[in-house]
Amino acid sequence: MTSWLWFIGTAIVMVAMLFVAFRMEPHWSSKDGTRFICRAQPVSLEQGGAAGSRWREVRGEVTEEGVVRLRTRGLISGRKMTGDWRIDGRGTTDGRKRVVYLLRSNDGADSRASGLLALRMPGSSRTAAVIEQHLH
């Protein structure tokens, strides 16, 4: 009987840990806020503003000119997000205090990087402060 209780208890703890792991949002920001890791998603205007695919993890850098240089993490995911992007606007999401920045492809960007991109990160991020400086 006690072995079953240990098994059930262990299974409940493992499911809870899995739930917490999937809810965590990957984010890292350098001390100066110019380099970061967060999530991004292509936005398609043809679908009525609906998202083009799922959120992907990206590495980025905000240059002094206000250009966001992105590259995806992983081998084959998110080729449309690689390149240089201009900061176009800001929005907020749910009560988790995250912000979403709308990025537009830079004219001199890689041909794979086209259209619009949503960049999501915590509002308290040092990178969010750097991006806010380039918005105004």
Secondary structure, DSSP 8 states (H G I E B T S, - for coil): -HHHHHHHHHHHHHHHHHHHHHH----EE-TTSSEEEEEEEEE-TTTTT-BSS--EEEEEEE-TTSEEEEEESSSSS-GGG-EEEEEEEEEE-STTTEEEEEEEE-TTS-TT--SEEEEEEETT-HHHHHHHHHH-
